Amino acid sequence: MRNIFTILTATMFAGAAFAETPAAPGPVLSGEVELTFKEDATTDKWGGAMGLDLGVDAGGLATVDLDFSATDGNAITLDNWTVGTTINTLAIAIGDDNGLMPGAEGEQTLAAPAMTESVVVSTGGASVAVGFTDWTTDITDVSNVQGAYTIDMNRFALTAAADYNMDSENTVIGAGVDGLDLGVASLGGAATYDMDAEIFGFEGVVTSGGVTAYLNGDNTDALQNIGGEYAVDVAGATFTAGANYNIDTEDFAPTATVGFSF
């Protein structure tokens, strides 16, 4: 694995150095300020929080994607990062946000195998990611391997994926559908199966206008959560109201957010 990683790294930076591409443009800064309000289930009172998200993106010989966040009174932290390049049709990237398993909206019942820092290689609709247990101490210690293949069906995209954990030897498989256009609404969703736990989780998502709604469950409890949100733009601000209702616990969790993007 050490030799494989060395070859991938050398190829990535050598390709970046010799690829015939235009001079790299300057970095692009984007961000969002959000005021979030939610109800405390124990006190039935509403509390607020201010959050800041910043994104730094640069392209050219190499691509850099940095995502920062901060809350009121706290320092800015780097949440996610990716550094990579593309050589002809082969894309190679190193970062901590390279998970390939399909996702949805609520995601309370989908299996979500953890993948921290990893190297991912993509070509066409196929991607393979190799995750590290602790890349700061040993880049030869592999935690898990993920693979995914996406087929663009014009009206929607279909993704199949799998995760294999090197330590537990457990396999999680998944599938996702995105953007099935029905005219008045768009359908999507995802499903996962954890082979060790023998749990099949699923979630369906419907989007129409500014409304997004979802429901999910698994093979032990077919309907567990119903939720959604409504978003509207007014004079440069985005107002979002949403809620999740847990059918089993009868817990209703509403939220409201005001966001300003730049």
C-alpha angles and dihedrals in degrees: 000000000000091000092046092052091047091052093048092049094047091047092050096053095036089053090049091052098049105028113117099240132136121264112288115264120231120276118275118226120204134164152156135223113209131191106199125192124188139165122252106229093210099049101025087226127128122238132188136216135185119221133182125204121190129186127194116192129177131174139182123083088006135011123235124189119181124176119194131181139183139179129210110292095007134100124259112264132196106242102176137004138183130182121183151125141220123234110192101305096341118096120194124184140169121204148105100265103062101113112144103194114116118256138194136189112283096019094186094135104032119103109245113192109203119244119176121171112002147151117241129193120197136181125169108325095336126094135174123191127192114200126206125222091216113347093186091068107024126010091185093065104093118198101185145341125224131189132185139178124196125198118198107217093181094239093048143356124243121202130189119190143168138193125204118194111213095205103042093028088223121149127209119190126194145178133196139189121201134186104005098174115214095171100247093040144016123230129206142145147147142234133198135188122204106203097200095045091037090220123145111199126187142176134188124204130196123191125189122164107316094340123099119180132178143179129191146176143143140239092278095049115018098199119032110143137026119185148140148158141226121217128190132176118225122177095329096319127103117218115198128183122181147149144194123215118199105208095199098050094027087229114158114198115185124184136184127196137186113198133187117194128199 
